[in-house]
Amino acid sequence: MPWDACEVWTASYSPQGEVENPVKLAGGPEESAVEPQWGPDGALYFVSDRSGWWNLYRWNGLEVEAVASIAGECAAEPWELGYTSYGFLDQGRIVAAVQEGPRHRLVVIEPDGTVRPVDLPYTSIKPYLAVRGTTVALIGSSPTAAPQVALVDLAGADPRAEVLARPEHAGLDRTRVSTPTELRVRVASGREVLGLVYPPTGSAADWRAPVIVRAHPGPTASCLLRLDWQVQFFTSRGFAVVDVDYLGSTGYGRLFRESLYGRWGLDDVGDCAAVAVHLLSRGRAVPGQVFIRGASAGGYTALHAVAQDGPFAAATAVSAIVDPDRWAQTVPRFQRAHAMRLRGGAGRVRAAAVQRPVLLIHGTADEVAVVEDVRELAGELTSLGMAPEVLLLADVGHYVASSRRAGAALEAELGHYRSVMADAAND
C-alpha cells in the first residue's frame, strides 16, 4: 500500500517523447514517499516517512535534503489520489497541514527551516490545500464547526480565516453540541491509547451514562477532532460516545501504524476494551450499558470485541469485514495488499465465539466487504440460538454513512442499544 512502500522517481523526456535517465529519489520496502510537487525554485518536493514521520523533503537535482523536522504527519494516509497536504507561498515559504494524533494544525515553514504555527479555529484540516501568493484555501472544521471552505491570508502576523462556504445544514449552526475531551489510557504493553470522549449533550461535569465506543475504519484512519453529526445523534439522546485511536491508526508515526499488521482483531480490540474498562472504573460508564460499534475494519474489531469476555454488552458492525482470508480474495485490487498484511491476528469472526447481541448493517451493493460474508455469519448465529439483528440496505455500497439510508442505519443502531438496555433492566 502507498503508506507502506511507495517510491518517487524523476526522469526526462526525449524529443521523441520517451522517458530517459530515470532516477529513484526516495521510497522502498520500508519507506513511503508521497505527494511529489515541483516547487517554484525548480526543486522537487515530496513527503517521506523515512524518519518515522511523514515529513517534507526536497531534491535539488543533486541530493535530497530535509526541509523541516516535525514530530507529526505532514501527509494524510493516501487512500485516494490527488491529496495536497502542502503548498508554496511567496518568498520561499511553504504552508503545510500537520496531523498530531487526532489534531491537525496549519504551519508555515520558513526558508531556513523554522516551523511557525498558524493560529486558526480549526482542529481538523483536509489534505486539499490550494495556494496562491500569500493565501491558502482549505477545508477546516472543529468540534463545534462542520467542515467549511476558508481563505487564510498568511502575509501578516495575524492570519484570519475568511469563510467562503459552510455545510448545507446552516440551520444547525446554533444547535447545542457535545464537545470532546482527550483521554489517555495506558495498556498492558506500556503504551498509551488516546480516545476522544463526548459526554451526553448538556450533561453535568460528573456525568454518568451508557457509552458507545467507536472503532474507526481503515484501520489506518484515525479519530479526528471535528464536528461529527453521527456522534451528536447519540449524545443528544443521552449516550456518551468515545472514539478510540487504537494501534494501527494514522497520526502517531510509521511504527505505530504498522504495529497492527499480524495483530488485527487482537490489539485493536484490546485498546478499545481498555478505554471502556477505564470509563467503567471511573464511574463514567454504566455497567451493562457499554457498547462497541465500527464500520468496515472497525466492524471487524467490534465483532471480535464481543467474541470474548470483556466490558461490551453489544456490538454494531456496519459494512463489516468478517473473514480476513476471504476478504483478501474478494476485496478490490487496490486494497488487496492491505488485506494480506493485516491477516494473521484473530482470524475469522466465529459465530460460536460471539457472546453478546449483535446488529449487522450492510449494503447489498458493497464491493469492498461483500454481503455474503455477513449473511453467512448471521445464519450461523441464528442456528446457534443467537439470532442477530440484521439490516440489509438495498443498492447501498460500502459507505453507509454517506448513503441515502444513513438515517435508517442510525435509528436501527439506537434501537439496538435501547433494546439491550431494556432486556437487562427486565432480567
TORFI-881849 format. One line per 2 residues: number of its first residue (from 1); their letters; for each residue x, y, z of C-alpha. Coordinates in Angstrom, 3 decimals, padded with zeros to 6 digits, always signed. Layout:
NUM = A = X/Y/Z  ...
! end
This chain:
1 = MP = +000.000/+000.000/+000.000  +001.225/+003.561/-000.583
3 = WD = +001.535/+004.121/+003.166  +003.771/+001.021/+003.397
5 = AC = +006.057/+001.231/+000.365  +005.928/+003.942/-002.276
7 = EV = +008.632/+005.442/-004.493  +009.331/+008.828/-006.075
9 = WT = +011.251/+008.873/-009.349  +012.342/+011.606/-011.723
11 = AS = +013.137/+011.284/-015.406  +013.400/+013.402/-018.533
13 = YS = +011.511/+013.156/-021.805  +013.406/+012.820/-025.060
15 = PQ = +012.285/+014.852/-028.097  +010.599/+011.633/-029.235
17 = GE = +008.543/+011.528/-026.000  +010.458/+008.644/-024.446
19 = VE = +011.455/+008.531/-020.769  +015.209/+008.813/-020.276
21 = NP = +017.631/+008.678/-017.335  +015.192/+007.662/-014.593
23 = VK = +016.456/+008.221/-011.040  +014.807/+006.975/-007.861
25 = LA = +014.842/+009.739/-005.263  +013.063/+008.125/-002.337
27 = GG = +010.970/+005.218/-001.179  +011.324/+001.473/-000.960
29 = PE = +010.061/-001.515/+001.025  +010.378/+000.370/+004.335
31 = ES = +009.634/+003.905/+003.179  +006.501/+005.672/+001.988
33 = AV = +007.231/+008.644/-000.286  +004.169/+010.534/-001.481
35 = EP = +002.786/+013.832/-002.827  +005.629/+014.964/-005.154
37 = QW = +005.418/+018.553/-006.409  +007.793/+020.763/-008.354
39 = GP = +008.495/+023.897/-006.318  +008.862/+027.423/-007.725
41 = DG = +012.616/+027.149/-007.056  +012.872/+024.229/-009.508
43 = AL = +013.410/+021.644/-006.764  +011.245/+018.539/-006.468
45 = YF = +009.459/+018.333/-003.122  +007.849/+015.235/-001.611
47 = VS = +006.780/+013.781/+001.741  +008.611/+010.722/+003.151
49 = DR = +008.297/+008.773/+006.398  +011.972/+007.707/+006.432
51 = SG = +012.339/+009.402/+009.844  +009.297/+007.593/+011.239
53 = WW = +007.032/+010.573/+010.443  +005.793/+011.814/+007.074
55 = NL = +007.967/+014.937/+006.725  +008.798/+017.234/+003.816
57 = YR = +011.950/+016.757/+001.701  +013.318/+018.308/-001.489
59 = WN = +015.638/+017.214/-004.276  +017.705/+019.998/-005.790
61 = GL = +018.977/+017.961/-008.717  +021.974/+016.648/-006.814
63 = EV = +020.823/+015.469/-003.401  +017.784/+015.007/-001.185
65 = EA = +017.560/+017.142/+001.954  +015.036/+017.549/+004.761
67 = VA = +013.000/+020.741/+004.623  +011.879/+020.664/+008.269
69 = SI = +011.826/+018.120/+011.085  +008.343/+017.812/+012.605
71 = AG = +007.111/+015.182/+015.089  +003.856/+014.838/+013.191
73 = EC = +002.416/+013.655/+009.884  +002.765/+016.180/+007.039
75 = AA = +000.629/+013.955/+004.788  -002.601/+012.034/+005.150
77 = EP = -002.757/+008.254/+004.767  -003.045/+008.029/+000.945
79 = WE = -006.304/+006.160/+000.443  -007.035/+008.401/-002.549
81 = LG = -005.083/+010.162/-005.281  -004.822/+013.932/-005.503
83 = YT = -004.063/+014.809/-001.887  -002.240/+018.127/-001.390
85 = SY = -001.012/+018.460/+002.182  +001.400/+021.332/+001.484
87 = GF = +001.797/+024.245/-000.911  +004.188/+027.021/-001.874
89 = LD = +003.750/+030.581/-000.630  +005.741/+033.582/-001.810
91 = QG = +009.279/+034.376/-000.622  +010.257/+030.693/-000.410
93 = RI = +007.814/+029.820/+002.348  +005.782/+026.599/+002.487
95 = VA = +002.426/+026.028/+004.158  +001.553/+022.531/+005.404
97 = AV = -001.185/+020.731/+007.312  +000.277/+018.595/+010.113
99 = QE = -001.539/+015.812/+011.977  -000.557/+015.047/+015.567
101 = GP = -002.845/+012.365/+016.991  -006.438/+013.479/+016.493
103 = RH = -005.480/+017.114/+015.830  -004.434/+018.971/+012.711
105 = RL = -002.703/+022.307/+012.653  -001.522/+024.600/+009.889
107 = VV = +002.157/+025.597/+009.875  +004.367/+027.828/+007.762
109 = IE = +007.882/+026.586/+007.074  +010.317/+029.460/+006.572
111 = PD = +013.214/+029.215/+004.063  +015.641/+028.457/+006.912
113 = GT = +013.500/+025.504/+008.095  +011.877/+027.318/+011.014
115 = VR = +008.359/+025.985/+011.620  +005.798/+028.627/+012.589
117 = PV = +002.321/+027.537/+013.722  -000.683/+029.396/+012.342
119 = DL = -003.374/+030.217/+014.890  -006.711/+029.123/+013.391
121 = PY = -010.054/+027.975/+014.815  -009.706/+024.594/+013.071
123 = TS = -008.571/+021.323/+014.637  -009.127/+019.195/+011.515
125 = IK = -007.862/+020.127/+008.030  -008.478/+018.036/+004.939
127 = PY = -005.490/+017.297/+002.628  -006.705/+019.624/-000.117
129 = LA = -004.687/+022.823/+000.325  -004.690/+025.318/-002.551
131 = VR = -002.210/+028.202/-002.504  -001.891/+031.471/-004.392
133 = GT = +000.616/+034.140/-003.355  +000.231/+034.632/+000.396
135 = TV = -003.190/+032.992/+000.626  -004.128/+029.373/+001.270
137 = AL = -007.591/+027.897/+000.715  -008.504/+024.976/+002.947
139 = IG = -011.329/+022.819/+004.259  -011.293/+023.050/+008.044
141 = SS = -013.502/+022.013/+010.936  -013.553/+021.892/+014.717
143 = PT = -015.612/+020.240/+017.469  -018.201/+022.989/+017.047
145 = AA = -017.952/+023.672/+013.290  -018.617/+021.236/+010.454
147 = PQ = -016.172/+021.313/+007.506  -016.101/+024.711/+005.815
149 = VA = -014.111/+026.257/+002.977  -011.964/+029.171/+004.113
151 = LV = -009.289/+031.516/+002.799  -006.375/+032.325/+005.108
153 = DL = -004.080/+035.254/+004.285  -000.615/+034.479/+005.630
155 = AG = +001.007/+037.779/+004.675  +000.820/+039.373/+008.114
157 = AD = +001.464/+038.338/+011.687  -002.241/+037.917/+012.458
159 = PR = -003.775/+035.484/+009.930  -007.534/+035.376/+009.730
161 = AE = -009.858/+032.837/+008.145  -012.488/+034.165/+005.736
163 = VL = -015.224/+031.548/+005.430  -016.414/+031.138/+001.847
165 = AR = -018.789/+028.192/+002.201  -020.442/+026.363/+005.067
167 = PE = -022.245/+022.995/+005.130  -025.710/+022.824/+003.639
169 = HA = -027.269/+022.441/+007.114  -026.595/+026.040/+008.128
171 = GL = -029.661/+025.954/+010.377  -027.799/+023.590/+012.691
173 = DR = -025.144/+026.195/+013.494  -026.896/+027.190/+016.716
175 = TR = -027.596/+023.622/+017.815  -026.066/+022.717/+021.152
177 = VS = -023.409/+020.059/+020.644  -021.271/+017.803/+022.794
179 = TP = -017.562/+018.654/+022.663  -014.894/+016.056/+023.468
181 = TE = -012.083/+015.775/+025.950  -008.941/+013.776/+025.292
183 = LR = -008.467/+010.630/+027.337  -005.188/+008.722/+027.535
185 = VR = -005.222/+005.179/+028.878  -002.098/+003.087/+029.456
187 = VA = -002.390/-000.526/+028.248  -000.505/-003.640/+029.330
189 = SG = +002.375/-003.132/+026.887  +003.102/+000.261/+028.441
191 = RE = +001.988/+002.409/+025.525  -000.868/+004.904/+025.691
193 = VL = -004.162/+004.742/+023.843  -005.890/+008.012/+023.050
195 = GL = -009.644/+008.453/+022.987  -011.976/+011.374/+022.375
197 = VY = -014.778/+011.306/+024.940  -018.048/+013.033/+024.046
199 = PP = -020.356/+013.294/+027.086  -024.137/+013.371/+026.704
201 = TG = -025.222/+016.741/+025.339  -025.819/+019.234/+028.143
203 = SA = -024.628/+016.877/+030.882  -023.042/+017.983/+034.132
205 = AD = -019.331/+017.655/+034.823  -019.905/+014.451/+036.824
207 = WR = -021.943/+012.758/+034.096  -022.590/+009.013/+034.104
209 = AP = -024.180/+007.423/+031.052  -024.380/+004.477/+028.670
211 = VI = -021.293/+004.573/+026.440  -020.709/+003.769/+022.768
213 = VR = -017.064/+003.021/+021.904  -016.339/+003.611/+018.215
215 = AH = -013.583/+001.774/+016.337  -012.735/+003.784/+013.218
217 = PG = -012.358/+002.161/+009.777  -009.165/+001.640/+007.839
219 = PT = -007.703/+000.613/+010.236  -005.207/+003.265/+009.096
221 = AS = -007.752/+006.040/+009.671  -007.931/+007.942/+012.957
223 = CL = -010.414/+009.702/+015.178  -010.471/+013.360/+014.205
225 = LR = -011.241/+016.349/+016.367  -014.148/+017.735/+014.357
227 = LD = -017.921/+018.054/+014.499  -019.500/+014.707/+013.693
229 = WQ = -023.293/+014.708/+013.461  -023.434/+010.946/+013.947
231 = VQ = -021.808/+011.428/+017.349  -024.288/+014.192/+018.130
233 = FF = -027.185/+011.906/+017.175  -026.299/+009.675/+020.130
235 = TS = -025.074/+012.285/+022.624  -028.328/+014.213/+022.158
237 = RG = -030.154/+011.030/+023.184  -028.331/+010.502/+026.464
239 = FA = -025.325/+008.418/+025.347  -021.645/+009.192/+025.701
241 = VV = -019.519/+008.388/+022.644  -015.803/+007.560/+022.687
243 = DV = -013.654/+007.496/+019.554  -010.520/+005.356/+020.031
245 = DY = -007.217/+005.707/+018.184  -006.256/+002.078/+018.557
247 = LG = -002.951/+000.572/+017.403  -002.631/+000.978/+013.621
249 = ST = -004.103/+004.485/+013.479  -002.539/+007.318/+011.492
251 = GY = -001.178/+010.340/+013.339  +001.354/+008.547/+015.553
253 = GR = +004.150/+007.667/+013.133  +005.025/+004.740/+010.904
255 = LF = +005.878/+002.258/+013.674  +002.505/+002.715/+015.377
257 = RE = +000.719/+002.415/+012.039  +002.457/-000.820/+011.106
259 = SL = +002.274/-002.474/+014.517  -001.229/-003.833/+013.890
261 = YG = -000.068/-005.992/+010.986  -000.458/-009.604/+012.062
263 = RW = -002.256/-008.435/+015.220  -005.594/-007.347/+013.724
265 = GL = -008.540/-008.317/+015.892  -006.255/-008.533/+018.927
267 = DD = -004.542/-005.259/+019.830  -007.260/-003.057/+018.336
269 = VG = -009.849/-004.932/+020.404  -007.633/-004.704/+023.480
271 = DC = -007.235/-000.952/+023.098  -010.982/-000.369/+022.751
273 = AA = -011.665/-002.607/+025.743  -009.040/-000.815/+027.840
275 = VA = -010.754/+002.529/+027.225  -014.146/+001.038/+028.132
277 = VH = -012.784/-000.543/+031.337  -011.201/+002.774/+032.311
279 = LL = -014.523/+004.605/+031.945  -016.248/+001.926/+033.997
281 = SR = -013.627/+002.123/+036.740  -014.014/+005.911/+036.906
283 = GR = -017.777/+005.659/+037.208  -018.459/+007.359/+033.886
285 = AV = -019.920/+004.333/+032.097  -022.887/+002.351/+033.373
287 = PG = -022.113/-001.386/+033.808  -024.029/-003.456/+031.269
289 = QV = -024.548/-000.374/+029.084  -021.208/-000.160/+027.276
291 = FI = -021.377/-000.886/+023.552  -018.908/-001.062/+020.687
293 = RG = -019.500/-000.183/+017.066  -017.400/+000.094/+013.955
295 = AS = -017.577/+000.271/+010.182  -015.547/-001.783/+007.691
297 = AG = -012.309/-002.706/+009.512  -013.849/-001.159/+012.623
299 = GY = -016.778/-003.559/+012.217  -014.323/-006.460/+012.338
301 = TA = -012.911/-005.001/+015.569  -016.408/-004.639/+017.044
303 = LH = -017.367/-008.233/+016.232  -014.196/-009.654/+017.777
305 = AV = -014.758/-007.470/+020.856  -017.956/-009.377/+021.646
307 = AQ = -016.450/-012.747/+020.720  -014.596/-012.824/+024.057
309 = DG = -015.101/-011.839/+027.660  -014.996/-008.097/+028.066
311 = PF = -016.824/-004.920/+029.001  -019.141/-004.706/+025.993
313 = AA = -022.842/-005.533/+026.254  -023.484/-005.499/+022.491
315 = AT = -021.913/-004.607/+019.150  -022.945/-002.879/+015.942
317 = AV = -020.968/-003.822/+012.839  -021.520/-001.715/+009.721
319 = SA = -020.145/-002.905/+006.360  -018.051/-005.298/+008.423
321 = IV = -015.170/-007.461/+007.319  -015.848/-010.934/+008.722
323 = DP = -013.126/-013.213/+007.349  -009.715/-011.600/+006.585
325 = DR = -008.633/-014.524/+004.410  -011.735/-014.419/+002.245
327 = WA = -011.667/-010.626/+002.218  -008.167/-010.779/+000.741
329 = QT = -009.673/-012.663/-002.211  -012.777/-010.526/-002.768
331 = VP = -011.546/-007.028/-001.918  -010.863/-004.611/-004.813
333 = RF = -007.313/-004.837/-006.113  -006.133/-001.571/-004.515
335 = QR = -006.852/-002.898/-001.018  -005.632/-006.451/-001.585
337 = AH = -002.096/-005.853/-000.318  -003.525/-004.170/+002.766
339 = AM = -005.731/-007.177/+003.436  -002.755/-009.520/+003.092
341 = RL = -000.636/-007.607/+005.628  -003.433/-007.323/+008.186
343 = RG = -004.071/-011.067/+008.330  -002.623/-013.364/+010.970
345 = GA = -004.235/-011.921/+014.074  -007.606/-013.046/+015.408
347 = GR = -008.700/-014.523/+012.093  -012.279/-015.100/+011.043
349 = VR = -015.134/-013.992/+013.288  -016.564/-017.290/+014.508
351 = AA = -020.228/-017.376/+015.394  -019.658/-019.894/+018.182
353 = AV = -017.406/-017.399/+019.982  -019.842/-014.468/+019.905
355 = QR = -021.149/-013.817/+023.429  -023.219/-010.635/+023.110
357 = PV = -026.073/-009.340/+020.919  -025.007/-008.119/+017.504
359 = LL = -026.536/-005.740/+014.952  -025.270/-006.229/+011.399
361 = IH = -025.834/-003.352/+008.953  -024.691/-003.932/+005.389
363 = GT = -025.303/-002.626/+001.886  -026.257/-005.233/-000.694
365 = AD = -024.088/-003.461/-003.306  -020.958/-003.450/-001.107
367 = EV = -017.953/-004.283/-003.311  -015.318/-003.897/-000.574
369 = AV = -016.736/-006.280/+002.034  -019.247/-008.488/+000.249
371 = VE = -022.640/-009.003/+001.848  -022.436/-012.791/+001.522
373 = DV = -019.994/-012.981/+004.425  -022.409/-011.131/+006.695
375 = RE = -025.338/-013.249/+005.581  -023.325/-016.376/+006.373
377 = LA = -022.362/-015.096/+009.825  -025.986/-014.169/+010.541
379 = GE = -027.109/-017.655/+009.537  -024.531/-019.308/+011.768
381 = LT = -025.506/-017.134/+014.735  -029.170/-017.908/+014.178
383 = SL = -028.502/-021.655/+014.084  -026.737/-021.336/+017.436
385 = GM = -029.712/-019.565/+019.003  -028.113/-016.094/+018.938
387 = AP = -030.049/-014.587/+016.049  -028.560/-011.146/+015.321
389 = EV = -030.456/-008.090/+014.234  -029.769/-007.585/+010.533
391 = LL = -030.430/-004.513/+008.403  -029.609/-005.049/+004.734
393 = LA = -029.708/-001.847/+002.698  -030.710/-002.419/-000.911
395 = DV = -028.390/-000.898/-003.537  -026.138/+000.690/-000.881
397 = GH = -022.382/+000.270/-001.208  -019.605/+000.153/+001.374
399 = YV = -020.052/+003.673/+002.730  -023.362/+003.508/+004.576
401 = AS = -022.776/+006.757/+006.487  -022.830/+008.799/+003.279
403 = SR = -025.680/+006.886/+001.640  -029.355/+007.800/+001.437
405 = RA = -030.041/+005.140/+004.094  -027.718/+006.635/+006.709
407 = GA = -030.665/+007.818/+008.818  -032.274/+004.382/+008.853
409 = AL = -028.957/+002.849/+009.909  -028.613/+005.268/+012.839
411 = EA = -032.169/+004.637/+014.007  -031.571/+000.878/+013.876
413 = EL = -028.375/+001.256/+015.888  -030.100/+003.377/+018.519
415 = GH = -032.936/+000.845/+018.761  -030.391/-001.961/+019.159
417 = YR = -028.767/-000.353/+022.204  -032.074/+000.582/+023.786
419 = SV = -033.343/-002.962/+023.323  -030.291/-004.435/+025.039
421 = MA = -030.658/-001.953/+027.915  -034.352/-002.774/+028.273
423 = DA = -033.690/-006.538/+028.302  -031.048/-006.069/+031.003
425 = AN = -033.449/-003.996/+033.102  -036.089/-006.728/+032.879
427 = D = -033.752/-009.544/+033.945
! end
